[in-house]
Amino acid sequence: MKKLNIGCGSNRLPGWINRDILIDGFDVTKLPLPYEDDSLDFILIEHVLEHINNQEGFSVLEDFLRVLKPGGAARICVP
């Protein structure tokens, strides 16, 4: 199972691909995301989308649909 944790900060989850702009320079707005179509089972993004503009946010969500496998899921948390 391939799981992506975007904007993880110091909350690095074992067994996940942990990416953060401050730790490894991963910028979620630089699209397309560097993952193949239908390649991820789960995406977790917490307290990131509120820091980008609406158009970038919609583009990011569209790209999530591209990289998630059929039946995959995204957990999106914003304040």
C-alpha positions in Angstrom: 0.0 0.0 0.0 1.4 3.4 -1.0 0.5 6.3 1.3 1.5 9.9 0.9 1.6 12.4 3.8 1.8 16.0 2.5 2.9 18.8 4.7 3.9 16.5 7.4 6.4 18.7 9.3 7.8 16.7 12.1 4.8 14.3 12.0 6.6 11.7 9.9 4.5 8.5 9.7 6.2 5.1 9.5 5.5 3.3 6.2 4.4 6.5 4.5 6.0 8.8 1.9 6.4 11.9 4.1 6.9 15.2 2.2 7.1 18.8 3.5 8.2 22.1 2.0 10.4 23.0 5.0 12.0 19.5 5.3 12.6 18.4 1.7 11.4 21.3 -0.4 8.2 19.5 -1.6 5.8 22.1 -2.9 2.4 20.7 -3.4 1.5 23.6 -5.9 4.2 22.5 -8.3 2.1 20.3 -10.5 1.8 17.7 -11.7 2.7 15.8 -8.5 5.7 13.6 -9.1 3.7 10.4 -8.9 2.2 8.2 -11.7 -1.5 8.0 -12.5 -3.4 5.6 -10.2 -0.3 5.0 -8.0 -1.3 6.0 -4.5 -3.8 4.3 -2.1 -4.1 7.1 0.4 -3.2 10.8 0.6 -3.1 12.7 3.9 -2.9 16.5 3.8 -3.4 18.5 7.0 -3.3 22.2 7.4 -1.7 22.9 4.0 -4.5 23.9 1.7 -5.4 27.1 3.7 -1.9 28.4 2.8 -2.4 28.4 -0.9 -4.9 30.3 -3.1 -8.2 28.8 -4.3 -7.1 28.1 -7.8 -4.0 26.3 -6.7 -6.1 24.4 -4.2 -8.5 23.2 -6.8 -5.6 22.2 -9.1 -4.0 20.2 -6.3 -7.3 18.4 -5.6 -7.7 17.5 -9.3 -4.2 16.1 -9.3 -5.0 14.0 -6.2 -7.7 12.4 -8.3 -5.1 11.6 -11.0 -2.6 9.9 -8.7 -5.1 8.1 -6.4 -5.8 4.5 -7.4 -9.5 3.6 -8.1 -11.0 3.3 -4.6 -8.2 5.3 -3.1 -8.9 8.0 -0.5 -7.7 11.4 0.6 -8.0 12.8 4.1 -8.0 16.6 3.8 -8.0 18.6 7.0 -8.3 22.4 7.1 -9.2 24.7 10.0 
